[in-house]
Amino acid sequence: MHHISFFPISLCCCLFFLIISHENFSPITAISVDIINQTCRKCADESHVFSYDLCTTSLQAVPVSHVANLQGLALIAMELALNNASSTLQIIKNLLMSNESLDPFVVVCLKDCLQLYSDGITTLEDTEGAFLGEHYDNANICLSAVMEASSTCEEGFKEKEGEVLPSPLTNENYNLFQLCDIALCIGHLLTSGSTFLMRSSAT
């Protein structure tokens, strides 16, 4: 899976603000690795497609996640998703540059994925802005759209009549879907008034 090695300065500032200014957002306190695990478990229990392992390993790999609140965790997941999408877009471009060796149907699928990922990157950037403005419902809609785009990209390779072609982007599509799902689940927790939030704030 593609992990980001750094965060943009603007996002670091936003995360720092979320960490030190809880009273401006919610009663949720800074959370530890234990709460990362609890959050991922809560999300996995509510969805059969959510990967607990990918959730915990992805979030824990980013040092600032160990002191972030739930909003901060969601932003980290979004930034990981954005990094994944940007890396995948470059992979698609590289594959298309060597299209002489590819099945013509795969080339068509890759071009579709190129557009889906280009749009997805813009959507993820908009999602971060919506989330920082506490427009969680709008952010959730955007995240769902990006998840749908990753699924559409993957399914496109299976549509050739009479033949099943392997997708060269299976891992990338899966990772993007899961990273967006982490942020989406946290967004639902923030908007649902879940008792999980009260337990988290008491930790």
SULTAZI-V740481 format. One line per field, one symbol per residue. ss: DSSP state (@ for helix, = for strand, . for the rest). phi: phi as a letter, one per 30 degrees, with the letter a starting at -180 (. if undefined). burial: I if it has 16 or more other ideal C-beta (glycine too) atoms within 10 Angstrom, else O. A space follows every 50 residues. Layout:
ss->???
phi->???
burial->???
This chain:
ss->........@@@@@@@@@@@@.@@@........@@@@@@@@@@@@@@.... .@@@@@@@@@..@@@@@..@@@@@@@@@@@@@@@@@@@@@@@@@@@@.@@ @..@@@@@@@@@@@@@@@@@@@@@@@@@@@@@...@@@@@@@@@@@@@@@ @@@@@@.............@@@@@@@@@@@@@@@@@@@@@@@..@@@@@@ @..
phi->.dcdcaceeddedddddddcbeddcadddecceededddddedddcbdcd cddddddddddcedddbdcdedddddddddddddddddeddddddddcdd cceedddddddddedddddddddddddddddddicddddddddddddddd ddeddedccddiaccdddbeddddddedddddddddedddcciededddd ddd
burial->OIOIOOIOOOIOOIIOOIIOOIOOIIOIOOIOOOIIOIIIOIIIOOOOOI IOOIIIOIIOOIOIIOOIIIIIIIIIIIIIIIIIIIIIIOIIOOIOOOOO OIOOOIOOIIOOIIOIIOOIIOIIOOIIOIIIOOOIOIIIOIIOIIIOII OOIIOIIOOOOOOOOOIIIOOIIIIIIIIIIIIIIIIOIIOOOOOIIOOI IOO
